[in-house]
Each structure stands twice: as structure tokens, then as C-alpha cells.
Amino acid sequence: MPTLFLKHKVSSYDSWRPAYDAHVSKRTEAGLKEIGVYRDSKDPNSLLIAWATDDVSKAKTFIDSPDLKARMKEAGVLMDPKFWFAD
């Protein structure tokens, strides 16, 4: 099953996490199943997130959506997110 990875930095993990959790229904609709949210041990506001997906096309539509971009901005994402897929 393909895995989608996301790396980005946030202004505050404690502020970001509730916004991320509140968006779970949209990730579920996109067919994403969370594997984990990982914080850098030296910078806890630098995150790596992994999801399993069985529909790469649907996942790509989700990560390109204006809704996701707006939600990320509201949640305090500081840098352009880096997404990639792996098998």
C-alpha cells in the first residue's frame, strides 16, 4: 500500500495539533489512514506525518485542495509543506 509523507514546520505544536485532529474527517474522505505524527527531537515544531493510502489519485486531490491549504495556514504551518509518496 502506498504511503504519503508530509514534512513541515509549525509555529506551535500545541496550537497545531487540535486543528490537525479536527480535520480527520477530510483525511478519511480522501482515503488516508494515519500511520503516525512524528516530532523532531531537536525541534518539536518540525513534523513528519505518514498516512497509508490505497488511492494515490484521491490523496493527490486532497493535498492539492484549497481547503487543505487554508486549514494548514490557519493551524500555523510556517513553511511550504513537502509531500511525497513511497511504496
C-alpha positions in Angstrom: 0.0 0.0 0.0 1.5 3.4 -0.9 2.4 5.8 1.9 2.1 9.5 1.8 4.6 11.6 3.8 4.4 15.2 4.8 7.1 17.3 6.3 6.6 20.9 7.6 7.2 23.2 10.5 4.5 24.8 12.6 4.6 27.8 14.9 3.4 25.8 17.9 2.7 22.1 18.0 0.2 22.6 20.9 -1.8 25.0 18.7 -1.4 23.0 15.5 -2.4 19.6 16.9 -6.1 20.4 17.7 -6.6 21.9 14.2 -5.0 18.7 12.7 -7.2 16.4 14.7 -10.3 18.4 13.8 -9.6 17.8 10.1 -9.7 14.0 10.4 -13.0 13.6 8.5 -11.5 15.2 5.4 -8.4 12.9 5.5 -10.7 9.9 6.0 -12.8 11.0 2.9 -9.5 11.2 1.0 -8.7 7.6 1.9 -5.8 8.4 4.2 -5.1 6.2 7.2 -2.8 7.8 9.7 0.4 5.8 10.5 1.9 8.5 12.8 2.8 12.1 13.6 6.4 12.4 14.4 8.2 15.4 16.0 11.9 16.2 15.5 13.7 15.6 18.8 15.7 18.8 18.4 12.8 20.9 17.2 9.4 19.7 18.4 7.6 22.1 15.9 9.2 20.3 12.9 6.9 17.5 11.9 6.8 14.4 9.8 3.4 12.8 9.2 2.7 9.5 7.4 -0.5 8.1 6.1 -1.3 4.9 4.2 -3.5 5.2 1.1 -5.0 2.8 -1.4 -5.9 5.6 -3.8 -3.0 7.8 -4.7 -5.1 9.9 -7.1 -7.6 10.7 -4.4 -4.8 11.6 -2.0 -3.2 13.9 -4.5 -6.6 15.7 -5.0 -6.7 16.2 -1.2 -3.2 17.6 -0.9 -3.8 20.0 -3.7 -7.1 21.2 -2.4 -7.6 24.9 -1.4 -9.3 23.7 1.8 -6.2 21.9 3.0 -4.0 24.9 2.2 -6.4 27.2 4.1 -6.5 24.8 7.1 -2.8 24.5 7.2 -2.3 28.3 7.2 -4.9 28.7 10.0 -3.2 25.9 12.0 0.1 27.8 11.9 2.1 25.9 9.3 5.2 28.1 8.7 6.9 26.6 5.6 5.7 25.2 2.4 4.8 21.6 3.1 6.7 18.8 1.4 4.6 15.9 0.3 5.9 12.7 -1.3 4.7 9.1 -1.9 6.6 5.9 -1.3 5.7 2.3 -1.9 
